[in-house]
Amino acid sequence: MEIEQTVIVQCPYCAQTFEVLVDCSIGHQEYIEDCEVCCRPVSLVIDVAEEDGAVMVQTIGEDV
Ligand SMILES: [Zn+2]
């Protein structure tokens, strides 16, 4: 299993996709990453499955 995986996510504001690097040694994490395209803050909720290391990422926009 890779320790780090690159996951492609979609920005909730501008719908562009960008890559985030996920540390798979942490089963659940939440952080904010600025969209590379529109620079708005995107909340990322990341879950890594213990069985197979599958990464699931939710993107949540903060309504202004
Ligand atoms: Zn964006």
N, CA, C, O and the ligand as a Tripos MOL2 file, in Angstrom:
@<TRIPOS>MOLECULE
protein
  257   255    65     0     0
PROTEIN
NO_CHARGES

@<TRIPOS>ATOM
      1 N           0.8530   -1.1990    0.0000 N.3       1 MET1
      2 CA          0.0000    0.0000    0.0000 C.3       1 MET1
      3 C           0.8840    1.2420    0.0000 C.2       1 MET1
      4 O           1.8670    1.3280    0.7360 O.2       1 MET1
      5 N           0.5190    2.1730   -0.8200 N.am      2 GLU2
      6 CA          1.2470    3.4380   -0.8540 C.3       2 GLU2
      7 C           0.9590    4.2330    0.4170 C.2       2 GLU2
      8 O          -0.1560    4.2200    0.9390 O.2       2 GLU2
      9 N           1.9690    4.9110    0.8890 N.am      3 ILE3
     10 CA          1.7510    5.7350    2.0830 C.3       3 ILE3
     11 C           1.0740    7.0410    1.7000 C.2       3 ILE3
     12 O           0.2550    7.5800    2.4450 O.2       3 ILE3
     13 N           1.4300    7.5290    0.5370 N.am      4 GLU4
     14 CA          0.7610    8.7360    0.0580 C.3       4 GLU4
     15 C           0.1180    8.4490   -1.2870 C.2       4 GLU4
     16 O           0.6940    7.7780   -2.1440 O.2       4 GLU4
     17 N          -1.0790    8.9700   -1.4490 N.am      5 GLN5
     18 CA         -1.7680    8.8050   -2.7260 C.3       5 GLN5
     19 C          -2.2170   10.1640   -3.2250 C.2       5 GLN5
     20 O          -2.6340   11.0280   -2.4540 O.2       5 GLN5
     21 N          -2.1200   10.3300   -4.5300 N.am      6 THR6
     22 CA         -2.6470   11.5400   -5.1410 C.3       6 THR6
     23 C          -4.0840   11.2760   -5.5680 C.2       6 THR6
     24 O          -4.3680   10.3340   -6.3080 O.2       6 THR6
     25 N          -4.9730   12.1190   -5.0900 N.am      7 VAL7
     26 CA         -6.3930   11.9490   -5.3870 C.3       7 VAL7
     27 C          -6.8760   13.1960   -6.1200 C.2       7 VAL7
     28 O          -6.5270   14.3220   -5.7640 O.2       7 VAL7
     29 N          -7.6810   12.9720   -7.1440 N.am      8 ILE8
     30 CA         -8.2360   14.1030   -7.8860 C.3       8 ILE8
     31 C          -9.6060   14.4400   -7.2990 C.2       8 ILE8
     32 O         -10.4810   13.5810   -7.1960 O.2       8 ILE8
     33 N          -9.7720   15.6940   -6.9200 N.am      9 VAL9
     34 CA        -11.0360   16.1420   -6.3530 C.3       9 VAL9
     35 C         -11.6000   17.2700   -7.2110 C.2       9 VAL9
     36 O         -10.8930   17.9000   -7.9980 O.2       9 VAL9
     37 N         -12.8970   17.5010   -7.0300 N.am     10 GLN10
     38 CA        -13.5400   18.5620   -7.8030 C.3      10 GLN10
     39 C         -13.9010   19.7150   -6.8800 C.2      10 GLN10
     40 O         -14.4850   19.5270   -5.8120 O.2      10 GLN10
     41 N         -13.5430   20.8980   -7.3150 N.am     11 CYS11
     42 CA        -13.8400   22.0930   -6.5330 C.3      11 CYS11
     43 C         -15.3550   22.3270   -6.5040 C.2      11 CYS11
     44 O         -15.9970   22.3030   -7.5540 O.2      11 CYS11
     45 N         -15.9400   22.5540   -5.3110 N.am     12 PRO12
     46 CA        -17.3800   22.8030   -5.2300 C.3      12 PRO12
     47 C         -17.7800   24.1870   -5.7320 C.2      12 PRO12
     48 O         -18.9650   24.4460   -5.9400 O.2      12 PRO12
     49 N         -16.8300   25.0600   -5.9260 N.am     13 TYR13
     50 CA        -17.1450   26.4210   -6.3760 C.3      13 TYR13
     51 C         -17.0890   26.5340   -7.8970 C.2      13 TYR13
     52 O         -18.0510   26.9530   -8.5400 O.2      13 TYR13
     53 N         -15.9260   26.1460   -8.4650 N.am     14 CYS14
     54 CA        -15.7220   26.3930   -9.8920 C.3      14 CYS14
     55 C         -15.7610   25.1000  -10.7160 C.2      14 CYS14
     56 O         -15.6500   25.1420  -11.9410 O.2      14 CYS14
     57 N         -15.9210   23.9460  -10.0390 N.am     15 ALA15
     58 CA        -16.0690   22.6430  -10.7020 C.3      15 ALA15
     59 C         -14.8140   22.1790  -11.4220 C.2      15 ALA15
     60 O         -14.8500   21.1680  -12.1230 O.2      15 ALA15
     61 N         -13.7210   22.8830  -11.2700 N.am     16 GLN16
     62 CA        -12.4610   22.4070  -11.8170 C.3      16 GLN16
     63 C         -11.9150   21.3020  -10.9250 C.2      16 GLN16
     64 O         -12.2000   21.2640   -9.7280 O.2      16 GLN16
     65 N         -11.1410   20.4170  -11.5010 N.am     17 THR17
     66 CA        -10.5210   19.3700  -10.7070 C.3      17 THR17
     67 C          -9.0790   19.7240  -10.4040 C.2      17 THR17
     68 O          -8.3860   20.3560  -11.2000 O.2      17 THR17
     69 N          -8.6490   19.2950   -9.2280 N.am     18 PHE18
     70 CA         -7.2430   19.4680   -8.8690 C.3      18 PHE18
     71 C          -6.8250   18.2920   -7.9940 C.2      18 PHE18
     72 O          -7.6560   17.5390   -7.4870 O.2      18 PHE18
     73 N          -5.5170   18.1610   -7.8340 N.am     19 GLU19
     74 CA         -4.9820   17.0090   -7.1200 C.3      19 GLU19
     75 C          -4.6310   17.3770   -5.6890 C.2      19 GLU19
     76 O          -4.1170   18.4620   -5.4160 O.2      19 GLU19
     77 N          -4.9180   16.4530   -4.7840 N.am     20 VAL20
     78 CA         -4.4530   16.6100   -3.4120 C.3      20 VAL20
     79 C          -3.6630   15.3590   -3.0420 C.2      20 VAL20
     80 O          -3.9480   14.2570   -3.5110 O.2      20 VAL20
     81 N          -2.6770   15.5610   -2.1980 N.am     21 LEU21
     82 CA         -1.8560   14.4540   -1.7370 C.3      21 LEU21
     83 C          -2.3930   14.0020   -0.3820 C.2      21 LEU21
     84 O          -2.4640   14.7890    0.5620 O.2      21 LEU21
     85 N          -2.7740   12.7170   -0.2950 N.am     22 VAL22
     86 CA         -3.3950   12.1890    0.9220 C.3      22 VAL22
     87 C          -2.4010   11.2820    1.6380 C.2      22 VAL22
     88 O          -1.8020   10.3890    1.0380 O.2      22 VAL22
     89 N          -2.2430   11.5300    2.9270 N.am     23 ASP23
     90 CA         -1.4270   10.6640    3.7620 C.3      23 ASP23
     91 C          -2.2890    9.4920    4.2220 C.2      23 ASP23
     92 O          -3.1560    9.6500    5.0810 O.2      23 ASP23
     93 N          -2.0450    8.3250    3.6480 N.am     24 CYS24
     94 CA         -2.9090    7.1650    3.8960 C.3      24 CYS24
     95 C          -2.6590    6.5070    5.2500 C.2      24 CYS24
     96 O          -3.3620    5.5640    5.6120 O.2      24 CYS24
     97 N          -1.6830    6.9810    5.9940 N.am     25 SER25
     98 CA         -1.4530    6.4050    7.3160 C.3      25 SER25
     99 C          -2.4430    6.9560    8.3290 C.2      25 SER25
    100 O          -2.5130    6.4730    9.4590 O.2      25 SER25
    101 N          -3.2060    7.9640    7.9300 N.am     26 ILE26
    102 CA         -4.2250    8.5510    8.8030 C.3      26 ILE26
    103 C          -5.5870    8.1420    8.2560 C.2      26 ILE26
    104 O          -5.9280    8.4670    7.1190 O.2      26 ILE26
    105 N          -6.3680    7.4240    9.0720 N.am     27 GLY27
    106 CA         -7.6210    6.8600    8.5920 C.3      27 GLY27
    107 C          -8.6780    7.8910    8.2750 C.2      27 GLY27
    108 O          -9.4420    7.7460    7.3210 O.2      27 GLY27
    109 N          -8.7140    8.9450    9.0930 N.am     28 HIS28
    110 CA         -9.7190    9.9690    8.8600 C.3      28 HIS28
    111 C          -9.0940   11.3310    9.1100 C.2      28 HIS28
    112 O          -8.4410   11.5510   10.1300 O.2      28 HIS28
    113 N          -9.2990   12.2260    8.1870 N.am     29 GLN29
    114 CA         -8.7480   13.5610    8.3790 C.3      29 GLN29
    115 C          -9.6140   14.5830    7.6680 C.2      29 GLN29
    116 O         -10.2840   14.2970    6.6760 O.2      29 GLN29
    117 N          -9.5730   15.7720    8.2120 N.am     30 GLU30
    118 CA        -10.3130   16.8780    7.6100 C.3      30 GLU30
    119 C          -9.4000   18.0930    7.6000 C.2      30 GLU30
    120 O          -8.7860   18.4310    8.6120 O.2      30 GLU30
    121 N          -9.3190   18.7380    6.4620 N.am     31 TYR31
    122 CA         -8.5540   19.9740    6.4280 C.3      31 TYR31
    123 C          -9.0500   20.8340    5.2800 C.2      31 TYR31
    124 O          -9.8650   20.4120    4.4600 O.2      31 TYR31
    125 N          -8.5420   22.0280    5.2480 N.am     32 ILE32
    126 CA         -8.9590   22.9730    4.2160 C.3      32 ILE32
    127 C          -7.8020   23.2120    3.2620 C.2      32 ILE32
    128 O          -6.6760   23.4970    3.6710 O.2      32 ILE32
    129 N          -8.1100   23.0880    1.9850 N.am     33 GLU33
    130 CA         -7.1110   23.3130    0.9470 C.3      33 GLU33
    131 C          -7.6890   24.3440   -0.0150 C.2      33 GLU33
    132 O          -8.8540   24.2570   -0.4050 O.2      33 GLU33
    133 N          -6.8810   25.3040   -0.3880 N.am     34 ASP34
    134 CA         -7.3680   26.2890   -1.3490 C.3      34 ASP34
    135 C          -7.3950   25.6780   -2.7410 C.2      34 ASP34
    136 O          -6.4510   25.0070   -3.1580 O.2      34 ASP34
    137 N          -8.4830   25.9170   -3.4500 N.am     35 CYS35
    138 CA         -8.5900   25.4630   -4.8350 C.3      35 CYS35
    139 C          -7.4690   26.0930   -5.6520 C.2      35 CYS35
    140 O          -7.1890   27.2850   -5.5280 O.2      35 CYS35
    141 N          -6.8350   25.2820   -6.4840 N.am     36 GLU36
    142 CA         -5.7260   25.7980   -7.2870 C.3      36 GLU36
    143 C          -6.2070   26.7240   -8.4000 C.2      36 GLU36
    144 O          -5.4290   27.5040   -8.9500 O.2      36 GLU36
    145 N          -7.4780   26.6320   -8.7230 N.am     37 VAL37
    146 CA         -7.9940   27.4170   -9.8380 C.3      37 VAL37
    147 C          -8.6210   28.7230   -9.3490 C.2      37 VAL37
    148 O          -8.2470   29.7970   -9.8210 O.2      37 VAL37
    149 N          -9.5650   28.6480   -8.4160 N.am     38 CYS38
    150 CA        -10.2560   29.8660   -7.9860 C.3      38 CYS38
    151 C          -9.7800   30.3520   -6.6140 C.2      38 CYS38
    152 O         -10.2140   31.4020   -6.1420 O.2      38 CYS38
    153 N          -8.8940   29.5940   -5.9820 N.am     39 CYS39
    154 CA         -8.2530   30.0010   -4.7240 C.3      39 CYS39
    155 C          -9.2140   30.1270   -3.5440 C.2      39 CYS39
    156 O          -8.8830   30.7540   -2.5380 O.2      39 CYS39
    157 N         -10.4010   29.5340   -3.6640 N.am     40 ARG40
    158 CA        -11.3010   29.5850   -2.5180 C.3      40 ARG40
    159 C         -11.0690   28.3680   -1.6260 C.2      40 ARG40
    160 O         -10.6150   27.3300   -2.1060 O.2      40 ARG40
    161 N         -11.3760   28.4850   -0.3350 N.am     41 PRO41
    162 CA        -11.0820   27.3840    0.5890 C.3      41 PRO41
    163 C         -12.0680   26.2320    0.4300 C.2      41 PRO41
    164 O         -13.2820   26.4220    0.5070 O.2      41 PRO41
    165 N         -11.5370   25.0540    0.2100 N.am     42 VAL42
    166 CA        -12.3450   23.8520    0.0480 C.3      42 VAL42
    167 C         -12.0800   22.9480    1.2450 C.2      42 VAL42
    168 O         -10.9350   22.5860    1.5150 O.2      42 VAL42
    169 N         -13.1480   22.5820    1.9680 N.am     43 SER43
    170 CA        -12.9930   21.6370    3.0670 C.3      43 SER43
    171 C         -12.9220   20.2280    2.5080 C.2      43 SER43
    172 O         -13.8000   19.8030    1.7580 O.2      43 SER43
    173 N         -11.8830   19.5160    2.8720 N.am     44 LEU44
    174 CA        -11.7050   18.1420    2.4200 C.3      44 LEU44
    175 C         -11.9320   17.2020    3.6010 C.2      44 LEU44
    176 O         -11.3210   17.3580    4.6580 O.2      44 LEU44
    177 N         -12.8160   16.2280    3.4070 N.am     45 VAL45
    178 CA        -13.0400   15.1900    4.4140 C.3      45 VAL45
    179 C         -12.5670   13.8870    3.7950 C.2      45 VAL45
    180 O         -13.1310   13.4050    2.8130 O.2      45 VAL45
    181 N         -11.5270   13.3310    4.3840 N.am     46 ILE46
    182 CA        -10.8380   12.1930    3.7610 C.3      46 ILE46
    183 C         -10.9380   10.9720    4.6630 C.2      46 ILE46
    184 O         -10.6180   11.0290    5.8510 O.2      46 ILE46
    185 N         -11.3850    9.8700    4.0800 N.am     47 ASP47
    186 CA        -11.4190    8.5960    4.7890 C.3      47 ASP47
    187 C         -10.6090    7.5740    4.0020 C.2      47 ASP47
    188 O         -10.7420    7.4600    2.7840 O.2      47 ASP47
    189 N          -9.7720    6.8360    4.7160 N.am     48 VAL48
    190 CA         -8.9870    5.7800    4.0880 C.3      48 VAL48
    191 C          -9.4710    4.4410    4.6390 C.2      48 VAL48
    192 O          -9.4620    4.2240    5.8510 O.2      48 VAL48
    193 N          -9.8880    3.5550    3.7560 N.am     49 ALA49
    194 CA        -10.3720    2.2410    4.1740 C.3      49 ALA49
    195 C          -9.2120    1.4090    4.7070 C.2      49 ALA49
    196 O          -8.1640    1.3060    4.0700 O.2      49 ALA49
    197 N          -9.4080    0.8190    5.8780 N.am     50 GLU50
    198 CA         -8.3360    0.0310    6.4810 C.3      50 GLU50
    199 C          -8.0510   -1.2380    5.6820 C.2      50 GLU50
    200 O          -6.9050   -1.6820    5.6000 O.2      50 GLU50
    201 N          -9.0950   -1.8180    5.0960 N.am     51 GLU51
    202 CA         -8.9320   -3.1120    4.4380 C.3      51 GLU51
    203 C          -8.0550   -3.0170    3.1940 C.2      51 GLU51
    204 O          -7.0980   -3.7760    3.0410 O.2      51 GLU51
    205 N          -8.3910   -2.0740    2.3030 N.am     52 ASP52
    206 CA         -7.6900   -2.0430    1.0210 C.3      52 ASP52
    207 C          -7.0100   -0.7120    0.7280 C.2      52 ASP52
    208 O          -6.4230   -0.5360   -0.3390 O.2      52 ASP52
    209 N          -7.0840    0.2170    1.6640 N.am     53 GLY53
    210 CA         -6.4210    1.4920    1.4670 C.3      53 GLY53
    211 C          -7.1040    2.4160    0.4750 C.2      53 GLY53
    212 O          -6.5210    3.4020    0.0240 O.2      53 GLY53
    213 N          -8.3580    2.0870    0.1350 N.am     54 ALA54
    214 CA         -9.0920    2.9470   -0.7920 C.3      54 ALA54
    215 C          -9.3540    4.3060   -0.1380 C.2      54 ALA54
    216 O          -9.7560    4.3900    1.0220 O.2      54 ALA54
    217 N          -9.1190    5.3490   -0.9020 N.am     55 VAL55
    218 CA         -9.2620    6.7040   -0.3890 C.3      55 VAL55
    219 C         -10.5620    7.3080   -0.8870 C.2      55 VAL55
    220 O         -10.8500    7.2940   -2.0840 O.2      55 VAL55
    221 N         -11.3440    7.8390    0.0430 N.am     56 MET56
    222 CA        -12.5620    8.5650   -0.3340 C.3      56 MET56
    223 C         -12.4380    9.9980    0.1420 C.2      56 MET56
    224 O         -12.0880   10.2580    1.2940 O.2      56 MET56
    225 N         -12.7260   10.9090   -0.7440 N.am     57 VAL57
    226 CA        -12.5960   12.3240   -0.4260 C.3      57 VAL57
    227 C         -13.9190   13.0330   -0.6990 C.2      57 VAL57
    228 O         -14.4860   12.9160   -1.7860 O.2      57 VAL57
    229 N         -14.3990   13.7650    0.2940 N.am     58 GLN58
    230 CA        -15.5530   14.6380    0.0960 C.3      58 GLN58
    231 C         -15.0610   16.0840    0.0540 C.2      58 GLN58
    232 O         -14.1980   16.4800    0.8370 O.2      58 GLN58
    233 N         -15.6070   16.8480   -0.8490 N.am     59 THR59
    234 CA        -15.2640   18.2700   -0.8840 C.3      59 THR59
    235 C         -16.4910   19.0710   -0.4790 C.2      59 THR59
    236 O         -17.5950   18.8310   -0.9680 O.2      59 THR59
    237 N         -16.2870   20.0060    0.4050 N.am     60 ILE60
    238 CA        -17.3800   20.8080    0.9160 C.3      60 ILE60
    239 C         -17.0230   22.2770    0.7680 C.2      60 ILE60
    240 O         -15.9750   22.7300    1.2280 O.2      60 ILE60
    241 N         -17.9090   23.0040    0.1230 N.am     61 GLY61
    242 CA        -17.6780   24.4270   -0.0230 C.3      61 GLY61
    243 C         -18.2710   25.1790    1.1430 C.2      61 GLY61
    244 O         -19.2820   24.7700    1.7140 O.2      61 GLY61
    245 N         -17.6400   26.2750    1.4920 N.am     62 GLU62
    246 CA        -18.1550   27.1040    2.5720 C.3      62 GLU62
    247 C         -18.9110   28.2600    1.9510 C.2      62 GLU62
    248 O         -18.3310   29.1250    1.2940 O.2      62 GLU62
    249 N         -20.2000   28.2600    2.1660 N.am     63 ASP63
    250 CA        -21.0120   29.3140    1.5810 C.3      63 ASP63
    251 C         -20.6980   30.6410    2.2440 C.2      63 ASP63
    252 O         -20.6630   30.7700    3.4680 O.2      63 ASP63
    253 N         -20.4760   31.6010    1.3970 N.am     64 VAL64
    254 CA        -20.1060   32.9220    1.9150 C.3      64 VAL64
    255 C         -21.3760   33.7710    2.0570 C.2      64 VAL64
    256 O         -21.3040   34.9250    2.4780 O.2      64 VAL64
    257 ZN        -12.2340   26.3350   -7.5370 Zn       65 ZN65
@<TRIPOS>BOND
     1     1     2 1
     2     2     3 1
     3     3     4 2
     4     3     5 am
     5     5     6 1
     6     6     7 1
     7     7     8 2
     8     7     9 am
     9     9    10 1
    10    10    11 1
    11    11    12 2
    12    11    13 am
    13    13    14 1
    14    14    15 1
    15    15    16 2
    16    15    17 am
    17    17    18 1
    18    18    19 1
    19    19    20 2
    20    19    21 am
    21    21    22 1
    22    22    23 1
    23    23    24 2
    24    23    25 am
    25    25    26 1
    26    26    27 1
    27    27    28 2
    28    27    29 am
    29    29    30 1
    30    30    31 1
    31    31    32 2
    32    31    33 am
    33    33    34 1
    34    34    35 1
    35    35    36 2
    36    35    37 am
    37    37    38 1
    38    38    39 1
    39    39    40 2
    40    39    41 am
    41    41    42 1
    42    42    43 1
    43    43    44 2
    44    43    45 am
    45    45    46 1
    46    46    47 1
    47    47    48 2
    48    47    49 am
    49    49    50 1
    50    50    51 1
    51    51    52 2
    52    51    53 am
    53    53    54 1
    54    54    55 1
    55    55    56 2
    56    55    57 am
    57    57    58 1
    58    58    59 1
    59    59    60 2
    60    59    61 am
    61    61    62 1
    62    62    63 1
    63    63    64 2
    64    63    65 am
    65    65    66 1
    66    66    67 1
    67    67    68 2
    68    67    69 am
    69    69    70 1
    70    70    71 1
    71    71    72 2
    72    71    73 am
    73    73    74 1
    74    74    75 1
    75    75    76 2
    76    75    77 am
    77    77    78 1
    78    78    79 1
    79    79    80 2
    80    79    81 am
    81    81    82 1
    82    82    83 1
    83    83    84 2
    84    83    85 am
    85    85    86 1
    86    86    87 1
    87    87    88 2
    88    87    89 am
    89    89    90 1
    90    90    91 1
    91    91    92 2
    92    91    93 am
    93    93    94 1
    94    94    95 1
    95    95    96 2
    96    95    97 am
    97    97    98 1
    98    98    99 1
    99    99   100 2
   100    99   101 am
   101   101   102 1
   102   102   103 1
   103   103   104 2
   104   103   105 am
   105   105   106 1
   106   106   107 1
   107   107   108 2
   108   107   109 am
   109   109   110 1
   110   110   111 1
   111   111   112 2
   112   111   113 am
   113   113   114 1
   114   114   115 1
   115   115   116 2
   116   115   117 am
   117   117   118 1
   118   118   119 1
   119   119   120 2
   120   119   121 am
   121   121   122 1
   122   122   123 1
   123   123   124 2
   124   123   125 am
   125   125   126 1
   126   126   127 1
   127   127   128 2
   128   127   129 am
   129   129   130 1
   130   130   131 1
   131   131   132 2
   132   131   133 am
   133   133   134 1
   134   134   135 1
   135   135   136 2
   136   135   137 am
   137   137   138 1
   138   138   139 1
   139   139   140 2
   140   139   141 am
   141   141   142 1
   142   142   143 1
   143   143   144 2
   144   143   145 am
   145   145   146 1
   146   146   147 1
   147   147   148 2
   148   147   149 am
   149   149   150 1
   150   150   151 1
   151   151   152 2
   152   151   153 am
   153   153   154 1
   154   154   155 1
   155   155   156 2
   156   155   157 am
   157   157   158 1
   158   158   159 1
   159   159   160 2
   160   159   161 am
   161   161   162 1
   162   162   163 1
   163   163   164 2
   164   163   165 am
   165   165   166 1
   166   166   167 1
   167   167   168 2
   168   167   169 am
   169   169   170 1
   170   170   171 1
   171   171   172 2
   172   171   173 am
   173   173   174 1
   174   174   175 1
   175   175   176 2
   176   175   177 am
   177   177   178 1
   178   178   179 1
   179   179   180 2
   180   179   181 am
   181   181   182 1
   182   182   183 1
   183   183   184 2
   184   183   185 am
   185   185   186 1
   186   186   187 1
   187   187   188 2
   188   187   189 am
   189   189   190 1
   190   190   191 1
   191   191   192 2
   192   191   193 am
   193   193   194 1
   194   194   195 1
   195   195   196 2
   196   195   197 am
   197   197   198 1
   198   198   199 1
   199   199   200 2
   200   199   201 am
   201   201   202 1
   202   202   203 1
   203   203   204 2
   204   203   205 am
   205   205   206 1
   206   206   207 1
   207   207   208 2
   208   207   209 am
   209   209   210 1
   210   210   211 1
   211   211   212 2
   212   211   213 am
   213   213   214 1
   214   214   215 1
   215   215   216 2
   216   215   217 am
   217   217   218 1
   218   218   219 1
   219   219   220 2
   220   219   221 am
   221   221   222 1
   222   222   223 1
   223   223   224 2
   224   223   225 am
   225   225   226 1
   226   226   227 1
   227   227   228 2
   228   227   229 am
   229   229   230 1
   230   230   231 1
   231   231   232 2
   232   231   233 am
   233   233   234 1
   234   234   235 1
   235   235   236 2
   236   235   237 am
   237   237   238 1
   238   238   239 1
   239   239   240 2
   240   239   241 am
   241   241   242 1
   242   242   243 1
   243   243   244 2
   244   243   245 am
   245   245   246 1
   246   246   247 1
   247   247   248 2
   248   247   249 am
   249   249   250 1
   250   250   251 1
   251   251   252 2
   252   251   253 am
   253   253   254 1
   254   254   255 1
   255   255   256 2
@<TRIPOS>SUBSTRUCTURE
     1 MET1         2 RESIDUE 1 A MET
     2 GLU2         6 RESIDUE 1 A GLU
     3 ILE3        10 RESIDUE 1 A ILE
     4 GLU4        14 RESIDUE 1 A GLU
     5 GLN5        18 RESIDUE 1 A GLN
     6 THR6        22 RESIDUE 1 A THR
     7 VAL7        26 RESIDUE 1 A VAL
     8 ILE8        30 RESIDUE 1 A ILE
     9 VAL9        34 RESIDUE 1 A VAL
    10 GLN10       38 RESIDUE 1 A GLN
    11 CYS11       42 RESIDUE 1 A CYS
    12 PRO12       46 RESIDUE 1 A PRO
    13 TYR13       50 RESIDUE 1 A TYR
    14 CYS14       54 RESIDUE 1 A CYS
    15 ALA15       58 RESIDUE 1 A ALA
    16 GLN16       62 RESIDUE 1 A GLN
    17 THR17       66 RESIDUE 1 A THR
    18 PHE18       70 RESIDUE 1 A PHE
    19 GLU19       74 RESIDUE 1 A GLU
    20 VAL20       78 RESIDUE 1 A VAL
    21 LEU21       82 RESIDUE 1 A LEU
    22 VAL22       86 RESIDUE 1 A VAL
    23 ASP23       90 RESIDUE 1 A ASP
    24 CYS24       94 RESIDUE 1 A CYS
    25 SER25       98 RESIDUE 1 A SER
    26 ILE26      102 RESIDUE 1 A ILE
    27 GLY27      106 RESIDUE 1 A GLY
    28 HIS28      110 RESIDUE 1 A HIS
    29 GLN29      114 RESIDUE 1 A GLN
    30 GLU30      118 RESIDUE 1 A GLU
    31 TYR31      122 RESIDUE 1 A TYR
    32 ILE32      126 RESIDUE 1 A ILE
    33 GLU33      130 RESIDUE 1 A GLU
    34 ASP34      134 RESIDUE 1 A ASP
    35 CYS35      138 RESIDUE 1 A CYS
    36 GLU36      142 RESIDUE 1 A GLU
    37 VAL37      146 RESIDUE 1 A VAL
    38 CYS38      150 RESIDUE 1 A CYS
    39 CYS39      154 RESIDUE 1 A CYS
    40 ARG40      158 RESIDUE 1 A ARG
    41 PRO41      162 RESIDUE 1 A PRO
    42 VAL42      166 RESIDUE 1 A VAL
    43 SER43      170 RESIDUE 1 A SER
    44 LEU44      174 RESIDUE 1 A LEU
    45 VAL45      178 RESIDUE 1 A VAL
    46 ILE46      182 RESIDUE 1 A ILE
    47 ASP47      186 RESIDUE 1 A ASP
    48 VAL48      190 RESIDUE 1 A VAL
    49 ALA49      194 RESIDUE 1 A ALA
    50 GLU50      198 RESIDUE 1 A GLU
    51 GLU51      202 RESIDUE 1 A GLU
    52 ASP52      206 RESIDUE 1 A ASP
    53 GLY53      210 RESIDUE 1 A GLY
    54 ALA54      214 RESIDUE 1 A ALA
    55 VAL55      218 RESIDUE 1 A VAL
    56 MET56      222 RESIDUE 1 A MET
    57 VAL57      226 RESIDUE 1 A VAL
    58 GLN58      230 RESIDUE 1 A GLN
    59 THR59      234 RESIDUE 1 A THR
    60 ILE60      238 RESIDUE 1 A ILE
    61 GLY61      242 RESIDUE 1 A GLY
    62 GLU62      246 RESIDUE 1 A GLU
    63 ASP63      250 RESIDUE 1 A ASP
    64 VAL64      254 RESIDUE 1 A VAL
    65 ZN65       257 GROUP 0 **** ****
